[in-house]
Amino acid sequence: MPMHLPFTPNHVLLVSACYPPNAALLTSGPDYRPNSQELSRMTYYASNRPGKINKLASELEKRVKIDSRKAKGGNIRARALLLITLAIIKALAIECRRDLALLTGSLLTSVSETLSALSSDLEVAARAGSVFTAWTTYTDGHLIEVDQQVAKDYMSCLEVFSLMGRTETGDAEVMNRTRLVGLAALTGVVTSDALYNSTTQLKMQISTLIPALLIPLLDGEISVLDHEAATVKEQPKPTHTTEFRDRPAMERRATSIHLHVAGEAGPSSREVANSAIRALSHLFGHASGGQAAVSMQAAIDCLNDKNAWDQTEHCSWIAVHAAEWTQYQYRYAIPTRLVENLVQDQDSSQNVSRPRALAAMITTVFTSPTPLVNLSTSDIISSLVTVALRRISRDPEDALLPALVRCVSSLGTYVYYADQILDLAGELISRLVAVETTGLLVGVKCENDMTRVQAIRCLLASLLGLINSAEVHDIAEPDTSGSQKSPPSSPTLGGEGAARASLDHKGARDGVKAPRRRNVPADVWQDTVSLLCDADYAVRADYVATLISYLERELPKLWDVTDTDGVKRIRPLADGPVQQANVNYTIIHGDSATRLLNCLHAHIYVLAISSNLGVPSPSPTPSVHRSVNGNAPSSTAATDETNTQDLTDPAPQSRRSLALSRTRKVSVMHRLLRNVPSKLSGSTPASATLSDYGNILAVLTAVFTNLPVRGLLTGVPMLLALNSAIQLDDSGPITTRISVIRELLVSCWTTLGKVWDCSELLEIVSQGTPSGAHGKLPSPPTLNPGEFRGRSAPIILDDAAEEVPPEKTFASLDPEPLLLAIVSNKTVQDATGLDRQGLLRKFSAPWSAESAYREAVETPSSNADFGRADGLAPLIKVPPAFMHIDNLSRASLARSTRGVGVTDLREALEGRSSMSNPNLRETAGSISTFDHTSATQGDGLKLTPVRSRTQQRSKLAGPGEVKDVLNKLGIGKANGAGMLRPSFAMKKSEQRSPSNVVPPYKS
């Protein structure tokens, strides 16, 4: 023990007594521990006299500064004293943790001075890290916000440990040891209140420590990272530290950092990755929503600084595990922050690796098994579509488009609410309508036609991927019996007793789990049908692939009361006569799917025989009708360079702009319909290519197979009209186009015969097909959901005027035997509920594309929705505006069709003014809708009349009321009114004389 002068302060004597004698100083290694007995005396003295802690800390800080400066110069004794001093400071911090604030300043200064002088000495750095970790274990972090010197020393220590955690040296063993020391100290930070309680220093702290946690992960392989992540998840306790903070501050145990044991094999990169994953998991696991967003932003900045965007797999691994480690209610912050960064990069055209990696990270998060909550899918898809359209407006061949399509498609992987897919698909369809009619504002170097085509194709690919991802997720869910839902198939509706068409592949039998979401209805999809007649073949081809997928997988089917083999089973009582009547009524009068098919058949007819397709080019490059290949005419309007360079974001369309776009589409379709020839001759120029006719066949096959009843009722008239349009005179030549349309008709009738098991129809078609005829129609292009492929090239028809030899072409079909064969089929009659004459009248009615389109776009009347659940009677005409308003009192507009009986007369004689028949009421009772749900919810069909206020009931009825009932029963004098009067008819007030028996009636 060194000699001290007289009058030496007691705290100095206590500190000096903790050191071993000078002679034994160098031999006290390798532990370099203070004297345990003297150390206990000093800590007991400090814990019982908190006012002396500051003096003890100042003395220890002075010794650290002197010894670290000497040890930096190579003094071995000073290095030993420094190690012992750091051990004393740690013991003092542990024992005086209740008054740690008095020790904080000197402790952080001592650690900072030590690291700045001897950061390369791993033993000294490990001892300093142990002191630093002891402080992070017990501190509350409040001094960091109020004391600038404390904050400065704390950030200095954090920076040094962060540099150690990501150090790069030639020796792998030394590098791994250094990284382990730094990561151990940073693990104490991410499990400390100093990080999360300091709001002002949070962003700076996370930005400092995140690089040390990510760089070891970027250096490892994905298989190693997956293994270590599973290890961390199974074994929460770390390897190089003794305990994490899982208790209150006063009950915690400070962690210790130990170096690797000399003589053993050095630490491997797996151990480093394990420590980094453990610290990173604690960082996200303890963070709130805002803190998780800050951590994710720091990770993105680190990847940007390291230029690690080319390591897409590592970036995606970090994103998906960050979402997994974050608390369930805060996971939304991870993909939201990724989308925000992607939006910020929407104008970057030079470096595509960063936005491509961000899109891949978003896709991985959405498709991972980790569930999310509180996620605004509508805002995310709006942002993603905006980025896609923005980049297309700058470069139609942008390399980021496939990644953005996959990103949008991944939003359908998990359904968070019933209408999610419907809302997301509605957003994409609204963008499709806007882009189709108005195009995009482009730069000088881009052609507006090209950007419009690419934008539509990108949106179609996103729509197909979105619906398919949701469908695949539904199919993958096992039912209650343990089996999985099978993909949609194409059953045959043959067999005796097959009376209804059931093609709902999701299953209607008992034991199959009901779908968790609503499908996209036909009236929403109908806005996209005009793309079938677009001027560019690439748009038409992509839309056909999307349309076929929608018909097979997404379009809600009408009935689900038969098995997939087409055989009708015994139905439960719930599917009794009322349900059957509703189905029959829908068959006759149609529904939203019927209107979609009418619109689809009208566009198919136009595509098949029209010579002009597409819409005029929107400003600033107006043009006339475009050719089939999408080539604009040579005359174009000059554009102002300054205006075209100012690109605007394609923001979501408002209701007014969407309505204007739909109005323009209707007017364009009417123009195309006016130009459709009644007869197709050899001189008529061809608009559709050979590939278009193959696509038409594929669409009609999907309609006849997946919607057999409605497809039959709406498709047969169109086939007959198309057959009539290609009938030639005896002298007319058979051109290639006419031959192809004949092949199309033969294939369609063959499909109908197979679907309905109509052997007579198949025999007639086979007799009209010569043996030498061979098909030319190509198959439609395959479009993988979620992928954005290149433009499809069409197969052009041969010269339209070229005559085809009769032996190599399909014969013209006689419509009369075809029609008689289909209407005489028992399966068709049972499925439609119509007899032979009824089917013949329906199929023989005049059909035109204009009339079919008019039926599709006009607002349906109330009697067209007989089977509605709101119970609205068909005898009253409600304005169309009311039909689209969620009005709880709509049922009060319905009028009853019940006749007048003896019960009504008895009620009138008893003076009941609120009789059950509303047509016999003198004053209609008020109806309250406050205690009732909507007609579309629950089992009730109508609102129950409820007295909203007390009314005095008469004991006896007046003579006028009884006389009115007698007249309605036909007993009294006829009043000229029918049994049913309009419920809104104005009634003249009648003056009644007071009676001496009952109170006078109010006029």
Rosetta blueprint (number, residue, H / E / L):
1 M L
2 P L
3 M L
4 H L
5 L L
6 P L
7 F L
8 T L
9 P L
10 N H
11 H H
12 V H
13 L H
14 L H
15 V H
16 S H
17 A H
18 C L
19 Y L
20 P L
21 P L
22 N L
23 A L
24 A L
25 L L
26 L H
27 T H
28 S H
29 G L
30 P L
31 D L
32 Y L
33 R L
34 P L
35 N L
36 S H
37 Q H
38 E H
39 L H
40 S H
41 R H
42 M H
43 T H
44 Y H
45 Y H
46 A H
47 S H
48 N H
49 R L
50 P H
51 G H
52 K H
53 I H
54 N H
55 K H
56 L H
57 A H
58 S H
59 E H
60 L H
61 E H
62 K H
63 R H
64 V H
65 K H
66 I H
67 D H
68 S H
69 R H
70 K H
71 A H
72 K H
73 G L
74 G L
75 N L
76 I H
77 R H
78 A H
79 R H
80 A H
81 L H
82 L H
83 L H
84 I H
85 T H
86 L H
87 A H
88 I H
89 I H
90 K H
91 A H
92 L H
93 A H
94 I H
95 E H
96 C L
97 R H
98 R H
99 D H
100 L L
101 A H
102 L H
103 L H
104 T H
105 G H
106 S H
107 L H
108 L H
109 T H
110 S H
111 V H
112 S H
113 E H
114 T H
115 L H
116 S H
117 A H
118 L H
119 S L
120 S L
121 D L
122 L H
123 E H
124 V H
125 A H
126 A H
127 R H
128 A H
129 G H
130 S H
131 V H
132 F H
133 T H
134 A H
135 W H
136 T H
137 T H
138 Y H
139 T L
140 D L
141 G L
142 H L
143 L H
144 I H
145 E H
146 V H
147 D L
148 Q H
149 Q H
150 V H
151 A H
152 K H
153 D H
154 Y H
155 M H
156 S H
157 C H
158 L H
159 E H
160 V H
161 F H
162 S H
163 L H
164 M H
165 G H
166 R L
167 T L
168 E L
169 T L
170 G L
171 D L
172 A H
173 E H
174 V H
175 M H
176 N H
177 R H
178 T H
179 R H
180 L H
181 V H
182 G H
183 L H
184 A H
185 A H
186 L H
187 T H
188 G H
189 V H
190 V H
191 T L
192 S L
193 D H
194 A H
195 L H
196 Y H
197 N L
198 S L
199 T L
200 T L
201 Q L
202 L H
203 K H
204 M H
205 Q H
206 I H
207 S H
208 T H
209 L H
210 I H
211 P H
212 A H
213 L H
214 L H
215 I H
216 P H
217 L H
218 L H
219 D H
220 G L
221 E L
222 I H
223 S H
224 V H
225 L H
226 D H
227 H H
228 E H
229 A H
230 A H
231 T H
232 V H
233 K H
234 E H
235 Q L
236 P L
237 K L
238 P L
239 T L
240 H L
241 T L
242 T L
243 E L
244 F L
245 R L
246 D L
247 R L
248 P L
249 A H
250 M H
251 E H
252 R L
253 R L
254 A L
255 T L
256 S L
257 I L
258 H L
259 L L
260 H L
261 V L
262 A L
263 G L
264 E L
265 A L
266 G L
267 P L
268 S L
269 S H
270 R H
271 E H
272 V H
273 A H
274 N H
275 S H
276 A H
277 I H
278 R H
279 A H
280 L H
281 S H
282 H H
283 L H
284 F H
285 G H
286 H L
287 A L
288 S L
289 G H
290 G H
291 Q H
292 A H
293 A H
294 V H
295 S H
296 M H
297 Q H
298 A H
299 A H
300 I H
301 D H
302 C H
303 L H
304 N H
305 D H
306 K L
307 N L
308 A L
309 W L
310 D L
311 Q L
312 T H
313 E H
314 H H
315 C H
316 S H
317 W H
318 I H
319 A H
320 V H
321 H H
322 A H
323 A H
324 E H
325 W H
326 T L
327 Q L
328 Y H
329 Q H
330 Y H
331 R L
332 Y L
333 A H
334 I H
335 P H
336 T H
337 R H
338 L H
339 V H
340 E H
341 N H
342 L H
343 V H
344 Q H
345 D L
346 Q L
347 D L
348 S L
349 S L
350 Q L
351 N L
352 V L
353 S H
354 R H
355 P H
356 R H
357 A H
358 L H
359 A H
360 A H
361 M H
362 I H
363 T H
364 T H
365 V H
366 F H
367 T H
368 S L
369 P L
370 T L
371 P L
372 L L
373 V L
374 N L
375 L L
376 S L
377 T H
378 S H
379 D H
380 I H
381 I H
382 S H
383 S H
384 L H
385 V H
386 T H
387 V H
388 A H
389 L H
390 R H
391 R H
392 I H
393 S H
394 R H
395 D L
396 P L
397 E L
398 D L
399 A L
400 L L
401 L H
402 P H
403 A H
404 L H
405 V H
406 R H
407 C H
408 V H
409 S H
410 S H
411 L H
412 G H
413 T L
414 Y L
415 V L
416 Y L
417 Y L
418 A L
419 D L
420 Q H
421 I H
422 L H
423 D H
424 L H
425 A H
426 G H
427 E H
428 L H
429 I H
430 S H
431 R H
432 L H
433 V H
434 A H
435 V H
436 E H
437 T H
438 T H
439 G L
440 L L
441 L L
442 V L
443 G L
444 V L
445 K L
446 C L
447 E L
448 N H
449 D H
450 M H
451 T H
452 R H
453 V H
454 Q H
455 A H
456 I H
457 R H
458 C H
459 L H
460 L H
461 A H
462 S H
463 L H
464 L H
465 G H
466 L H
467 I H
468 N H
469 S H
470 A H
471 E H
472 V H
473 H H
474 D H
475 I H
476 A H
477 E L
478 P E
479 D L
480 T L
481 S L
482 G L
483 S L
484 Q E
485 K L
486 S L
487 P L
488 P L
489 S L
490 S L
491 P L
492 T L
493 L L
494 G L
495 G L
496 E L
497 G L
498 A L
499 A L
500 R L
501 A L
502 S L
503 L L
504 D L
505 H L
506 K L
507 G L
508 A L
509 R L
510 D L
511 G L
512 V L
513 K L
514 A L
515 P L
516 R L
517 R L
518 R L
519 N L
520 V L
521 P L
522 A H
523 D H
524 V H
525 W H
526 Q H
527 D H
528 T H
529 V H
530 S H
531 L H
532 L H
533 C H
534 D L
535 A L
536 D L
537 Y H
538 A H
539 V H
540 R H
541 A H
542 D H
543 Y H
544 V H
545 A H
546 T H
547 L H
548 I H
549 S H
550 Y H
551 L H
552 E H
553 R H
554 E H
555 L L
556 P L
557 K L
558 L L
559 W L
560 D L
561 V L
562 T E
563 D L
564 T L
565 D L
566 G L
567 V L
568 K E
569 R L
570 I L
571 R L
572 P L
573 L H
574 A H
575 D H
576 G L
577 P H
578 V H
579 Q H
580 Q H
581 A H
582 N H
583 V H
584 N H
585 Y H
586 T H
587 I H
588 I H
589 H H
590 G L
591 D L
592 S H
593 A H
594 T H
595 R H
596 L H
597 L H
598 N H
599 C H
600 L H
601 H H
602 A H
603 H H
604 I H
605 Y H
606 V H
607 L H
608 A H
609 I H
610 S L
611 S L
612 N L
613 L E
614 G L
615 V L
616 P L
617 S L
618 P L
619 S L
620 P L
621 T L
622 P L
623 S L
624 V L
625 H L
626 R E
627 S L
628 V L
629 N L
630 G L
631 N L
632 A L
633 P L
634 S L
635 S L
636 T L
637 A L
638 A L
639 T L
640 D L
641 E H
642 T H
643 N H
644 T H
645 Q H
646 D L
647 L L
648 T L
649 D L
650 P L
651 A L
652 P L
653 Q L
654 S L
655 R H
656 R H
657 S H
658 L H
659 A H
660 L H
661 S H
662 R H
663 T H
664 R H
665 K H
666 V H
667 S H
668 V H
669 M H
670 H H
671 R H
672 L H
673 L H
674 R H
675 N L
676 V L
677 P L
678 S L
679 K L
680 L L
681 S L
682 G L
683 S L
684 T L
685 P L
686 A L
687 S L
688 A L
689 T L
690 L H
691 S H
692 D H
693 Y H
694 G H
695 N H
696 I H
697 L H
698 A H
699 V H
700 L H
701 T H
702 A H
703 V H
704 F H
705 T H
706 N H
707 L L
708 P H
709 V H
710 R H
711 G H
712 L H
713 L H
714 T H
715 G H
716 V H
717 P H
718 M H
719 L H
720 L H
721 A H
722 L H
723 N H
724 S H
725 A H
726 I L
727 Q L
728 L L
729 D L
730 D L
731 S L
732 G L
733 P L
734 I L
735 T E
736 T H
737 R H
738 I H
739 S H
740 V H
741 I H
742 R H
743 E H
744 L H
745 L H
746 V H
747 S H
748 C H
749 W H
750 T H
751 T H
752 L H
753 G H
754 K H
755 V H
756 W L
757 D L
758 C L
759 S H
760 E H
761 L H
762 L H
763 E H
764 I H
765 V H
766 S H
767 Q H
768 G L
769 T L
770 P L
771 S L
772 G L
773 A L
774 H L
775 G L
776 K L
777 L L
778 P L
779 S L
780 P L
781 P L
782 T L
783 L L
784 N L
785 P L
786 G L
787 E L
788 F L
789 R L
790 G L
791 R L
792 S L
793 A L
794 P L
795 I L
796 I L
797 L L
798 D L
799 D L
800 A L
801 A L
802 E L
803 E E
804 V L
805 P L
806 P H
807 E H
808 K H
809 T L
810 F L
811 A L
812 S L
813 L L
814 D L
815 P H
816 E H
817 P H
818 L H
819 L H
820 L H
821 A H
822 I H
823 V H
824 S L
825 N L
826 K H
827 T H
828 V H
829 Q H
830 D H
831 A H
832 T H
833 G L
834 L L
835 D L
836 R H
837 Q H
838 G H
839 L H
840 L H
841 R H
842 K H
843 F H
844 S H
845 A L
846 P L
847 W L
848 S L
849 A H
850 E H
851 S H
852 A H
853 Y H
854 R H
855 E H
856 A H
857 V H
858 E L
859 T L
860 P L
861 S L
862 S H
863 N H
864 A H
865 D L
866 F L
867 G L
868 R L
869 A L
870 D L
871 G L
872 L L
873 A L
874 P L
875 L L
876 I L
877 K L
878 V L
879 P L
880 P H
881 A H
882 F H
883 M H
884 H L
885 I L
886 D L
887 N L
888 L L
889 S L
890 R H
891 A H
892 S H
893 L H
894 A L
895 R L
896 S L
897 T L
898 R L
899 G L
900 V L
901 G L
902 V H
903 T H
904 D H
905 L H
906 R H
907 E H
908 A H
909 L H
910 E L
911 G L
912 R L
913 S L
914 S L
915 M L
916 S L
917 N L
918 P H
919 N H
920 L H
921 R L
922 E L
923 T L
924 A L
925 G L
926 S L
927 I L
928 S L
929 T L
930 F L
931 D L
932 H L
933 T L
934 S L
935 A L
936 T L
937 Q L
938 G L
939 D L
940 G L
941 L L
942 K L
943 L L
944 T L
945 P L
946 V L
947 R L
948 S L
949 R L
950 T L
951 Q L
952 Q L
953 R L
954 S L
955 K L
956 L L
957 A L
958 G L
959 P H
960 G H
961 E H
962 V H
963 K H
964 D H
965 V H
966 L H
967 N H
968 K H
969 L H
970 G L
971 I L
972 G L
973 K L
974 A L
975 N L
976 G L
977 A L
978 G L
979 M L
980 L L
981 R L
982 P L
983 S L
984 F L
985 A L
986 M L
987 K L
988 K L
989 S L
990 E L
991 Q L
992 R L
993 S L
994 P L
995 S L
996 N L
997 V L
998 V L
999 P L
1000 P L
1001 Y L
1002 K L
1003 S L
